[in-house]
Amino acid sequence: MFGARWQVRRFVRSAADQPVTVLDIDNTLADAWPSLVAPGGSESERLAGLEPLPGMKAIAYDDAVAHDRRIVVMSHRHLWHGRLTRRWLTDHGVDVDPWAVVLVSAASDKPDLIAILSAGGRDVEVWDDLSHGTESGTTQRYTDVVAALERLGVRYHGLDEIEAVVAEAGGRRTAPR
């Protein structure tokens, strides 16, 4: 997590007091869970082929940019998928500074990094499903991580809000189990 902490601190120095929106990718901007049950392909091919979730870019990214918010993408992905992750974001219209794409080894790493972003009372908004297991039929939430974010006082938009945005935009191609 040292590298991620360094990235976030670097971002804070460049962002002055600007408000920040933190975006997750998998199951927040991208419809990732169906790819976990699809046959074949490498992990890189799976990640590169993810489809955007309907409505999420407009509500989470476009709205933040329109309100002059700085964007940090924070995703639980392996570091060796950094270039692929940045390419996916660019290909789907999410223009973010490469240094502001922060890959973490576990969802539980996110609150400490978001605490750095929100230090000093900075306005921080987070869009992140913070869930797992949907592909096996039992969606589980990272309740401890959600509780940690709530203690930070950031505006957190979680799984229920994401699903509502997606439904309003016409829904997923494949419904969650």
N, C-alpha and C positions, 0 to 999 in steps of 0.2 A: 504494500500500500504506500510505500515511500514515494514512488513515482507519481501516484495519483495525488498524494498530499502536496507534493511539489507543484504539480500542474495547477491545482486549485489555488494555492497561494500565489502563483504567478498570475493567474486569472484575476484574483482579487486586487493585486497591484495595478493591473491594467484597467480595471472596471471602475476605479474611484468609488463613488457612492451610488452608482447606477443600480436600479433594481435588476434582479436576476430571475430568469426562469430556467429551472433544471428539468430536462426531458430524458426519460428513459426511452429505449428503442423497443426491445422485445415485449410484445403484448401491450405496448403503449402507442408508439408510432407505427410499429410493424406487426402484422398478424403472424406471430411466430409459432404459436402452439400447434397448428395443423402440420407444420413442417416437421415436427418432432415425431409424428406417426407416419409420415410419408416414407415409402421405401426408397432405398438407394441414395447415392451421392455422398460426397464428403461434407464435413461440417462447414467448410468454406463455401461450397456450392449451396448448401442449405441456407446459410446466412445471406449470401448474395441474391438468392431467389425470393426472399421474403417480399410479400406484397404489403403496401401501406394499409393501415386500418382506415376505413372510410371516415372522413370528418376530422380525424385527429390532427393532421397537419394544420388545418385551418384554425381550429380552436386553440391548440396549444402553442404552435410555432408562429403562424401568421399573425395571430392576435398579439402575441408577445412582441414581435418585431414592430408591429404597428404602434405599440405603446412604448417604443424605445427601451425595451428591456434587453439586457444582454442574455445570451443563451449559453448554457452549459449542457452538453449531452453527457449523461452519466449512466453507463450500462455495465451490467455484469456479463462481461465477455473476456476471453483470453487476450492478452496483449498482442499476440501474433495475428489477431484479427483486426488490428487498428486500421491498417490501410484499407481493408475491405469495408470496414464500418464507415470510415470517412467517405469512401466511394458511394456506398449505399445512400448515405445522407445527401450527398451532392446530387446523385441521380434522381432523388425524390424531392428535390427543391428545398432541402434544409441546409442553408448556407451558414456554416459555423466555423469559427477559427479552429484550425486543426489542434491547437493547444487546449481548446475548450471541449475536446472529446476525451472524456475521462473514463477509462475502462478499469473496473474493479473486479477483484477475485470473488467477492461475495456480496449479496444484497446488504448484509449487516455492516459493510464498510461505508455505506452511503451516509448515515446520520453524522458521523464524525466529519466527513468532508463537507456536508451541507452546513454543519455548525460553523466551519471556517467561512463559508460564504455569507452566513447570516450574522456573523459577529459584528458588533457595533450597531445593531438594529437595522442592517440592510434589509430591504424588502425582497424576500425570496418566495417564489412560488414553485411547487414541485408537481410534475405530472409523472406518475409512476404506478403501475398496477400493483407492484409488490406482492405478487402471487406466483404460485408454481403448482404443478401437478395437473393442470387442466387437461393435458393430453392423455392422462390416465383415468380421467373421469371424476377426479376429486380435486377441485380447485382449493388450494390452501393459501391462506394469506400469511405474510410475514408480519404478524401482529406486533411482535416486539420492535420491529423496525418502524412500523407505522406509529407506534406509541412514542418512540424516540423522536420522530419527526414532529409529532404533535407537541412534545415538550419543548422543542426548539421554537415554537411559535410561527413556523412557516405556514403558508397556505398550501395545504396538501390536497391534490386531486387524485383519488385512487381508483381502484378497479370499478366500483359502481358508477362513478362519474364517466370514466372512459367508456364503459359499456353503454351508458346512456347517450353519449356523443355518437358512438358508432351506430346505435339503433336509429337515432335521429337522421343520420346520413345514409340510411338505407340498409344497414346491417352488414354483417360479415358474410363472406361466401360460404364459410363453414361455421355453423353455430357451436359455441362452447358446450361441452358436455355438462 
